[in-house]
Amino acid sequence: MRKKILYFVLGFLCFLISQPLLRLPLLQKLQQTTGFTLAYIMNPVLIGVLIALTAGIFEETFRYLFKLFFLKPDKCEISQPIIFGLGHGISEVCMILLPALAMVR
């Protein structure tokens, strides 16, 4: 049971480190530049695709690093990636839905 909780927490931390702690501050710094604002005005679809691509790159890179250093794939149970993914997904839902629910009240 402890291992399953650890897998869940690692998934949760993986998302928190890759998105709110690293990627989003980098995007906020980028948005403050004139070049980015101009590029966004001229090509909003392209910039939107690039922003979505950065989300995937950051998430998959950190999943790989967590798998490499914390989750031993050669000793993996079938439930390990599922529980890790649940932790990752629930942290993403918390980041998106909790602020939205707080605004409703």
C-alpha positions as CSV (number, residue, x, y, z in Angstrom):
1,M,0.0,0.0,0.0
2,R,2.9,2.4,0.8
3,K,4.3,1.9,-2.7
4,K,1.0,2.8,-4.3
5,I,0.8,6.0,-2.3
6,L,4.3,6.8,-3.3
7,Y,3.5,6.2,-7.0
8,F,0.5,8.6,-6.6
9,V,2.5,11.3,-4.9
10,L,5.3,11.0,-7.5
11,G,2.7,11.5,-10.3
12,F,1.3,14.5,-8.4
13,L,4.7,16.0,-7.9
14,C,5.7,15.3,-11.5
15,F,2.9,17.5,-12.8
16,L,3.5,20.2,-10.2
17,I,7.2,20.5,-11.0
18,S,6.8,20.4,-14.7
19,Q,3.9,22.8,-15.2
20,P,3.3,25.4,-12.4
21,L,6.8,25.5,-11.1
22,L,8.8,25.6,-14.3
23,R,6.8,26.0,-17.6
24,L,4.2,28.5,-16.5
25,P,6.7,31.0,-15.0
26,L,8.8,30.7,-18.2
27,L,5.7,31.4,-20.3
28,Q,4.8,34.4,-18.1
29,K,8.3,35.9,-18.6
30,L,8.0,35.2,-22.4
31,Q,4.6,37.0,-22.5
32,Q,6.2,40.1,-21.1
33,T,8.4,40.5,-24.2
34,T,7.4,42.7,-27.1
35,G,8.4,40.0,-29.6
36,F,6.1,37.4,-28.2
37,T,3.2,39.8,-28.1
38,L,3.8,40.8,-31.7
39,A,4.1,37.1,-32.8
40,Y,0.9,36.3,-30.9
41,I,-1.0,39.1,-32.6
42,M,0.3,38.1,-36.0
43,N,-0.1,34.3,-35.6
44,P,-2.4,33.4,-32.7
45,V,-3.0,29.8,-33.9
46,L,0.7,29.1,-34.4
47,I,1.6,30.5,-31.0
48,G,-1.3,28.5,-29.4
49,V,0.0,25.3,-31.0
50,L,3.5,26.1,-29.8
51,I,2.3,26.7,-26.2
52,A,0.4,23.4,-26.3
53,L,3.5,21.7,-27.6
54,T,5.6,23.1,-24.7
55,A,3.1,21.6,-22.3
56,G,3.6,18.2,-23.9
57,I,7.3,18.5,-24.0
58,F,7.6,19.5,-20.3
59,E,5.2,16.8,-19.1
60,E,6.7,14.0,-21.1
61,T,10.2,15.0,-20.2
62,F,9.4,15.0,-16.5
63,R,7.5,11.7,-16.8
64,Y,10.6,10.2,-18.3
65,L,12.9,11.6,-15.7
66,F,10.6,10.4,-12.8
67,K,10.4,7.0,-14.4
68,L,14.2,6.8,-14.8
69,F,15.1,8.0,-11.3
70,F,12.2,7.1,-9.0
71,L,10.1,4.4,-10.6
72,K,12.1,1.3,-11.4
73,P,10.5,0.1,-14.7
74,D,12.2,-3.3,-14.5
75,K,10.5,-4.0,-11.1
76,C,7.2,-2.5,-12.2
77,E,3.8,-3.8,-11.2
78,I,0.9,-3.4,-13.7
79,S,-0.7,-0.8,-11.3
80,Q,2.4,1.4,-11.1
81,P,1.9,3.5,-14.3
82,I,-1.9,3.7,-13.7
83,I,-1.5,5.0,-10.2
84,F,1.3,7.4,-11.3
85,G,-1.0,8.7,-14.1
86,L,-3.9,9.1,-11.6
87,G,-1.7,11.3,-9.4
88,H,-0.6,13.3,-12.4
89,G,-4.1,13.7,-13.7
90,I,-5.6,14.6,-10.3
91,S,-3.0,17.3,-9.8
92,E,-3.8,18.7,-13.2
93,V,-7.5,18.8,-12.4
94,C,-6.8,20.5,-9.1
95,M,-4.8,23.2,-10.8
96,I,-7.5,23.8,-13.4
97,L,-10.8,23.2,-11.6
98,L,-10.1,24.4,-8.0
99,P,-9.5,28.1,-9.1
100,A,-12.6,27.9,-11.4
101,L,-14.7,26.5,-8.6
102,A,-13.4,29.2,-6.2
103,M,-14.5,31.9,-8.6
104,V,-18.1,30.5,-8.7
105,R,-18.6,31.1,-5.0
